[in-house]
Amino acid sequence: MKIKGIVFFFLITLSISHAQSVSISNIYNREYTSLNGQWNYIVDPYENGFYNYRYEPFENQEIPERSAFFTNSKPTSKSDLIEYDFDKMDSITVPSDWNTQKEKLYYYEGSVWYKKSFDYTKKEHSNRVFIYFEASNYKTDVYLNGKKIGQHLGGFTPFNFEVTHLLKEKENFLITKVDNKREKDAVPTLNTDWWNYGGITRDVKIIETSETFISDYFIHLDKENSKKITGYLSLNGTHIIDQEVTVEIPALKIKKRFKTDANGKINIDISASKIKLWSTKNPQVYKVIFTTATDTTTDEIGFRTIATKGADILLNGKKIFLKGISIHEESPITGGRGNSLADSKQLLEWAQELGCNYVRLAHYPHNEHMLRLADKMGILVWEENPVYWTISWDNESTYDNAKNQLSEVIQRDKNRASVIIWSMANETPTTDARNTFLTRLAKYTKEQDPTRLISAALEQSNYEGNPLVRTIHDPFAEVVDILSFNQYIGWYDGTIEKCQTISWNIQYNKPVLISEFGAGAKFGLHGPKEERWNEEYQEYLYEETLKMIDKIDQLSGFSPWILVDFRSPRRLLPEIQDEYNRKGLISEKGEKKKAFYTLQKYYNNKN
Ligand code: GCB
């Protein structure tokens, strides 16, 4: 390679790996132009549009060959050779997974290229423009008008790329390669118990901001004084210093002015003696308006405190029992990956009908509608990072990836009153490497958000070798604020009668949550309660488990597994599972099983 080529290659690599999202506050309520709808797509299992025949990425070439799909090339004459054509391809709906949209892609794990063409006129010449993806699973490479604008790893969190200087008024083409191949070092790793839905699974938006805009804010009640609102706001752009920022809460007659410091930041400190606290019974949210000389954004925010004291969870200083259920992000309407307001509404309404005041959003960040609705409906939420089972604990880039995904969900949801728990991981082995990994992650989370509780779904074990006495023996239990664990006594661990024989000896003075228990049942299958897959078996397991866990002194709530049956390639038993995990209290068709009413009765009688 000539020197020029080497320098160019270096610059390209540098710019690609460093293309990073700029934080933009409150996308949910900002004006946007939607890029949802029909996109042309090319299924590319050999990544022919990405690598040349020497398996070198086209994007590393000084001038990428026209065979690179992101150049969107067309033959210039009848003798010209171009072996693809986006515009002659079929189209696919964005947002959605590809598996349930296209029969041929049901089991597909690999690369798919998407193309969308659009015109765009900025409102103001000086404004900035970003392409914002609410999520896309898993590895996403994005190109605008033939140039790479960035890459993102992770299937469940938002990211954006600034395109201010690449955007044209007419005939822009946005090309996105989405690759959902499972990889050992990824987060999650190769093995999960859910469907690896691929594609641009959430909305794509064009966001236009003023040159200097409100990039981030976090406001909440002061931990020590619930008559005081504290937090920060920061600007992004060239005029960030010494700018006036107004924070307004009209319903409380609050309007306070601040000046940004040398970093473009204000520290917010407002006394609010008349504030009505957000709670599950009264989910009061306030309209909060943030204004600068060039930008304004309006959010709806609830104010509450969450803490633990000994084995109690305190919401606004009062003890609360978390009556929960675990939920996967699968659409009760279309049957694929859930992404719409209607999907979220149905899932949370079922949870409320069950008597829940709390949901565990497993095993990855769900779409933002869930959190916005939970705020309005008064449902407390556990949010979870997809650190699941056996990821590469020793790999630094796996750690960075897990940390990045966690930082993106904290960034998106840190102003949501409903969110009370950040969960680091699910059912992970207690090795030294894992302990270090999770401890670092927890420390990082506390730095980002000291107002919420940290947990992880741990595993239980025998107490001093006695299989009839169960305990938590895990160094990470020292780190968490809430001690959560999954247990399947009566399903993977013996049969249901065993529940009566078990006692608990948990030696931590911390609130305990059972993050999972459950049994598989096929809706409509009836028979003796001792026979697996009958609705009666599941009902019986709930009855016995509820009696068993009630004996745990520190019990502060639970979230059984799971609200609705969900797709999993690990669940192959014909006529029963047929690729569904059947531990739902509701079938994928919306039919309620008997155990739904068992849990409902328990919750209705519980304060
Ligand atoms: C678990 C996992 C969950 C599985 C569930 C099951 O412990 O956390 O992801 O789906 O068990 O059904 O086996």
Boltz pocket constraint, residues with backbone or C-beta under 6 A from the ligand:
constraints:
  - pocket:
      binder: B
      contacts: [[A, 193], [A, 363], [A, 426], [A, 427], [A, 486], [A, 516], [A, 561], [A, 581], [A, 583]]
      max_distance: 6.0
